[in-house]
């Protein structure tokens, strides 16, 4: 099968899954998710999925493997990233058990479609859009050597984006007081998750950071949800 044709069908399958999750979330009453939890809306899902297609087309030109490169084994594309995500999630669950963080969580079973949908959308936004498109431009302007340096600069800067947005709102929504050291630790941990996702993307293609994110969410969010149910 032509590599671009294969990538197209895999991406369509992925966003079709996101669309299914979005439909499930739209059918669930808003108050079922819990306080401070806002499920993704169609106004967010549709443009991210459509613009993500541009990032997918640009990804190989930006130095990333195709979404399903035959040279990359399943364990590198899905298995190892998912395992790394699960280990990171288990670490955070243990930290929350020892020192409660008071971070809001969607209720079970609504948490399953919520975190699956949110996790994939975040990777579409951060990896396919915000990381890939500037690197595609850098590859045109700087060449292969400049592209490699640009990757690390962009990956480090982008990895600050999610923790900055998370920490900014935690003081207001956390159910326990969070001091500056705790917020700094949360920032650093989420930074590492995002940097790991960027490296996984560079090594094994876009499904690798998706697997890492979903492995992380499966353990961190769903185990916390089940524990508090």
Rosetta blueprint (number, residue, H / E / L):
1 X L
2 X L
3 X H
4 X H
5 X H
6 X H
7 X H
8 X H
9 X H
10 X H
11 X H
12 X H
13 X H
14 X H
15 X H
16 X H
17 X H
18 X H
19 X H
20 X H
21 X H
22 X H
23 X H
24 X H
25 X H
26 X H
27 X H
28 X L
29 X L
30 X H
31 X H
32 X H
33 X L
34 X L
35 X L
36 X L
37 X L
38 X L
39 X L
40 X L
41 X L
42 X H
43 X H
44 X H
45 X H
46 X H
47 X H
48 X H
49 X H
50 X H
51 X H
52 X H
53 X H
54 X H
55 X H
56 X H
57 X H
58 X H
59 X H
60 X L
61 X L
62 X L
63 X L
64 X L
65 X L
66 X L
67 X L
68 X L
69 X L
70 X L
71 X L
72 X L
73 X L
74 X H
75 X H
76 X H
77 X H
78 X H
79 X H
80 X H
81 X H
82 X H
83 X H
84 X H
85 X H
86 X H
87 X H
88 X H
89 X H
90 X H
91 X H
92 X H
93 X H
94 X H
95 X H
96 X H
97 X H
98 X H
99 X L
100 X L
101 X L
102 X L
103 X L
104 X L
105 X L
106 X L
107 X L
108 X L
109 X L
110 X H
111 X H
112 X H
113 X H
114 X H
115 X H
116 X H
117 X H
118 X H
119 X H
120 X H
121 X H
122 X H
123 X H
124 X H
125 X H
126 X H
127 X H
128 X H
129 X H
130 X H
131 X H
132 X H
133 X H
134 X H
135 X H
136 X H
137 X H
138 X H
139 X H
140 X H
141 X H
142 X H
143 X H
144 X H
145 X H
146 X H
147 X H
148 X H
149 X H
150 X H
151 X H
152 X H
153 X H
154 X H
155 X H
156 X H
157 X H
158 X H
159 X H
160 X H
161 X H
162 X H
163 X H
164 X H
165 X H
166 X H
167 X H
168 X H
169 X H
170 X H
171 X H
172 X H
173 X H
174 X L
175 X L
176 X L
177 X L
178 X L
179 X L
180 X H
181 X H
182 X H
183 X H
184 X H
185 X H
186 X H
187 X H
188 X H
189 X H
190 X H
191 X H
192 X H
193 X H
194 X H
195 X H
196 X H
197 X H
198 X H
199 X H
200 X H
201 X H
202 X H
203 X H
204 X H
205 X L
206 X H
207 X H
208 X H
209 X H
210 X H
211 X H
212 X H
213 X H
214 X H
215 X H
216 X H
217 X H
218 X H
219 X H
220 X H
221 X H
222 X H
223 X H
224 X H
225 X H
226 X H
227 X H
228 X H
229 X L
